[in-house]
Amino acid sequence: MIKVLFISSSLPPNYDSQTIRNIYFLKALDRSEFSVSILVPDDEGVEDPKLGFIKRKIYAGQGVVAKFESYMVNSKFPKIIKYIISNVLMYLTVPDKYIFMSKRVISSIEGLSFDVVVSASGAYSAHQWAAKIAKHKGIEHVVEMGDPWADNPIWPESMLYRKLINRRLERLALSNASLIITTNERTSNLYRSRYKAKVCSVPMGYSNSELDLQNKERLYKTFIAIQEGVLNFGYVGVSFKKSRDLSPIIKIMGQYDENLLIVGPHSQSYEDLASNLGVGNVFFMDKVSYQQSLLLAVDVDVNIVIGNTGGLQIPGKLYLTLGVPLPLLYITQCIEDPAVEILKGLPGIYICGNNEVELEKAVAYIVSNYSNSKLQSEIRSRSCDVAVFEWGSIGAEFSRELLELMRKEK
């Protein structure tokens, strides 16, 4: 058996879209020729059933910055004080809140032997720790990069001083890697031009079983009355003006009877805009759990996904919505959006730029042709072109890449 150490901050008890990707990768490794141990930079919590198949779980504990952040979140300080301190931490901790944890992580695996260490995003710090472990133990380092590191176009990573520091940190962590895995070919080409490692792309995905939620309660009942004959457009995810600007769609939806649901951490300016325009059909909700985001994705009438700037990333939420039998409005924010290559030719998808002219045309078409759009979307969700993104297939692809590397090294 090939002994794997899998390091990531995106593992239970922490949940985000990368956590789901990591869990399916681990399941695929567990079914193959690997013996997997995971290392999480957190305190040991309640056993998560999704990781019940993992034999060895190593918890390195929280670092000083993460502990302080948790303290602030649970404190009774005024909201404005929490906001200021949170932003100061974000500016100072590069690459992330797990800074200063290298010694703690390395000491947590003292005496254990592995054949390969896999570092997986979320936190970029995981790649730094894995590089040191690989050098210390003389083993292979596989970087499951996901989105780009130093070239991440999403604020605050897009800030100049963070980009400069991250470029150096990335080079130190990736220069001796054996394999780098990204989520799309555009990002893979970027890393091929920089590093000697083999680079390949394994996309994000979705799970049919997770989308089987027909009998669940309609989540948006909690903040919007269901209106017969009115379509509900839904956006779920982080949205701030510097990275995902929803101002144009808010303005356009104000011209219709249809509702717009914006769910997740968002700019206060969006709520101010809706209020100033006197728009009563735009509703806001803060961060929800992954399970709740699934509920919304299958329960609205139209899903909205907004692309990233920079031309390197594809939003992970896009793959989820491809498998949902509902119309999808995809809003681009750059000229060469890599997501468009995936979406071209798929039925029930409407692509437009992030401006009022194109958005108005797209929304008008969806509203006036909704029945046909929904029918086309049902065809899309059952198509072979979408089935290739089912998590089972994606996990198997990751496992094959890792197995191929280890057989070559032998």
N, C-alpha and C positions, 0 to 999 in steps of 0.2 A: 504493500500500500504506500502511496505517496503522501507524506505528512505535510499538510498545509496549515499555515498560520494566516488567518484572515482578519485584517485589522480595519475597523471603520467606526466612526462616530454615528453612522447611520445604521444602527442595529438597535433592536429593542433593549432598553425602554424608550429610546428615541425613535420617533416615527416621522418620515417624510417620504417623498417619492423615491429617493435613492434607497431608503430602507427596504421598500418592496422589491426593488431590483436586486439588492443584495441577498434578500431571503430566497428568491428564486434561483440565484446563482449558487447559493449554498446547498439548496435542495438538489440541484443538478450534480454538484460535486459529490454529495453524499450517495448518489445512486451510481457513481462511477468508481474509478480506481483510487479514490482519495480518502484519507482520514483527516477530518477537518477540526481544527480548534479555532475559536474566535476570540478576539481581544477587543474589549469595549472600553473607551476612556470614560468610565462612569462608575458609580457605586452599584453594587449588586442589588437588584430589586426583586420584585415578584417574578417568578418564573414565567416567561412568555411561552404559550403553547406553540407559537409559530416556530420557535427554535428548539422544540422538544427533541428533535432528532440529532442535535449537536451534542456530542459526548463531553467535550471539554470547553467550558466557557471561562475566560479569564477577564476579570474586571480590574482595571488599573486604578479605579477611583477617580474622583473629580480633581482637576487642577485648581490652583488658587483663583484664577480668573473665572472659571465656570462656577466655583462655589460662591464667589462674590456676586455673580450674575443671578444665581438662584436665590441668594439672600435678598437681593434688591427686588426681584419679582414678587417675592412673598412678604416683603416688608410693608409697613403702613405709611411709608413716605408719600408725599403728594405726587400725583401723576407727573407733573412737570419736572420734579426732581429726578424721578425714575427715568424720564425721557432724556434728560440732559446727561445723566451718568451712563445710560445705555449707549448714547451716541459717542461719548468720550471713550468708552471701552472699545467701541467699534473702530474708532479712528486709531487707537493706540495698539490694538492687538492684531498684529500681522504675522502669520496669515489668518489666524482665527483665535477663538477663545481658549483653545487647547495648547497655546504657547506655554513654554516652560515645563512641559510634561515628559520630555524625552527620557530622562533618567528613571522616572517612575515607571514608564511603559517598559523599558528595557529590563529593569530589575524584576518586573512581574513575570517574565518568562525565563528567568535564570534557571539553568539546569534542565531546561526542556530542549528537545531536538526537533528540527523541522527540515524538510527538503526544499521548501519554497515559501516565501512570504508574499501575500497578496494584500495590497493597500487599496482600499476602495473609498471614493468620495461618499458622503459629505466633506468632513473637515480635511483641508489640504495637509494638516499636520500629520495625518495618517501616512502620507507618502514619505514625509521626512523620517518618521519613526521606522518605517519599513526599510528605507535605504540604509539606515544605521544598523538595523538588525541583520540585513542581508550581508553587509560588509563584515560585521562582527562574527557571524556564524558561517560565512563563506557559502551562502545559499543563493538561489535565484530570487529576483525581485520582480513581481508582476504588478503593474500599475493599472488599476481599473479607474481610469481618469474620469469617465463620464464627460462632463463639460470641461472646457479649457480652464487652465489655472491662471497664468499670468495674463492671458488674453480674454478673460471673462468680461464681457461688455456690460454686465449688469451692475448697477450701483449698489454698494460702495466700491466693489472691486475695480470699477472703471476709473477711480480716482488716480491721478498721475503718480502720487507718491506710493500708493499701494501697488500699482502696476510695476514700478521700478523695483521695489523690495521683492515682490512676488516673482519677478523674472529671475532674480538671483536665487531665491529659494527653490524655484522650480528646477533650475539648471542643476543645482547641487543634489536634489532628490532624484532626478530622472536620468542623469548622465550615465549611470551604470545599470539602469534597468534592463531586464532581458526582454520584456514584452510590455507594450503600452496599449491599452484598450480604450477606445473612445466610443461615443454614441453615434457618430456619423462620419462619412468619408471626408467631408470638408475639414473637420478637426483632425482626422488622421493624417491628411496631407500636410497640415501645419507641423505636426510633431515629427513626421518623417524628414522634414527639412531641417530639423534641429538635433535629433538624437539618433544614435546608432542602433537602438533597439528595434526589433520587429514591431510594427504598429498595425493594428487592425481595428475595425469598427464593429461593435455589437450594439444594435439599437435598443431604445427603451421599448416597453411593451404594455400589454394589458392582459387581464385574465377573464375569460368567459364566465367562470364560476363566480367571480366577484361581482360581475355585472348582472347576475341572476337575482334581482332584488324586487321582483314584481309585487311581492306581498308586504314590502316594508312601508311604514308610514311616510307620507310625503313631508319631507323635512321642512320645506319652506312654509308649511302651515304655521311654523313657529314665529314667522315674521311677516307673512303676507297672506291676506285672505284669498282663497282660490276663486277666480272669476271665470265663469263659463264664457267661452267664445273669445277669450283673450289669451294670446300666446305669451309664454314666459321665456325670455332670453336669459341665459345664465352664464356668468363668468365666475370661475373658481380659481383662486390662486393669489399670489402676491402681485400688487399693482401699484407702482409709484411712477410719477410723471417722468422721471429720468430714465426709466427702463421699460415700463409698460404703461403708456399713456392712454387712459380710458376716457379722457375728456371729449374727444370727437364722438364716440358712440353714445355717451350720455346726452350730448346735444341732439343727436339724431333721434334717439328713442323718445325724447321729450315731444317729438312731433307726432307720435303714434299713441294709440290706446294700449298697445302691448307693454308688458312689464320688462324691466331690466333688473336682474338680481346680481349684485356684485358681492362676492363672498370671499373673505380672506383679508389679510393685512393690506391696507390701502391708504392712499394719500387723503388727508383731511380735505384737501382742495376739491376732491370729487364731490364730497357731501356739500361743501360750500357752493360749488357750481350748480348742483341740482337745486339747492335752496334758492340761490339768486335767480335762477331761471324759472322758478315756480313750478318745477317738474315734480309731479306727485306719483309717477309710475316707476321711479328708480329707487331700489331698496338696497340697503347695505347691511352686511353681517360680518363680524370679525372672524378670526381664524377658526376653522372647524377641524375635526379629526379626519383622518384618511377615509374612514368608513362613511362619515357624513358627506365627504366630497363625492364619493361614489353614488350615494343616494341622490344628490343634486344632479349629477351628470345624467342619470337615467330618468330623472323625474321632471326636468324642465322640458320645454318643447323645442328649444334651439340651444345648442351649446356654442359658446364663444371661446376661441383661443386666440391670444395675441402673440405674434412672433417676437423673437428677440432681435435686438440691434446687433450689428457687427458681422452678420453673415456666417457665423460658425456654429451656433447652437440651434437645436430643435427642441421646443418645449416638451417635457415629458408628458404633460397632460394631453398633448395632441394624440398620442397613441391610444390612450384610454378612450377618447371621444370617437376615434375611428371605429372601435368595436361597439359603440352605442348606436342603435338603430334610430337616430334622430339627426336632423339637419345640423350641419356644422358651418359656422361663419368663422373663417380664418382670416385674421387681420395681419398683414405683413408690415414690418417696420424697417426693412432694408431692401435694396434693389435685388441682391442675389440671396434670397432666403432659401437655405437648403431644404426647408420643409416643403417647399413648392414642388420639388422633384418627386416627393412621396405622394403628394395630393393630386397631382395632375392626372386627369382621366377618371378619378374615383367619383362615383355618383353621390349626390346629396351634399356636396361641399361647395361653398361659395367663398372665393378668395378675393380680397380687395385690399387696397392700401389704407393706411390709418389717416384718412382725411374725410371730411364731411361729404364731399361730392361722391366718392366711391362707396362710402358706407351707406349713404341714402339710397343709392341704386340697389345695393345688395339687400338691405333690409326690406325695401319695397317689394323686391322680387320674391323673397322668402315669404313675406306676409301674404301676398296675393296668390302664391302658388304652393301653399304649405302642404296640402294633401299629396301632391305629386312629389314634393321635396322629401316628405317623410317616407313615401314608398321607395324612392330612389335610395334613401339612407338605409332602409331595411335590406335592400339588395347589397349595398356596400358592406354592411356588417357581417354578411354571410359569405363574402367573396374570398377567394384564395389569396388575392392581393393583400387583404387585411389579416388573414389567418396566420401569415408568416410572422406577425408581430405578437402572437400569443406567447405569454411568458414561458410556457413549457418549451417551446422551440428556441426562444432567446437564451434560456438557461443552458440548454443542451449545446448551443453554439459556443457559449463561454467555456463550458467544460471541455469541449473538443480542442479549443485553442490552447488551454492550459495543459491538457494531456499531450498534445503535439509538441509543445515546448519541452516538457519534462522527458519525453522519449528521445528527443534530439540531444538533450544535455547528457543523457546516459551514454 
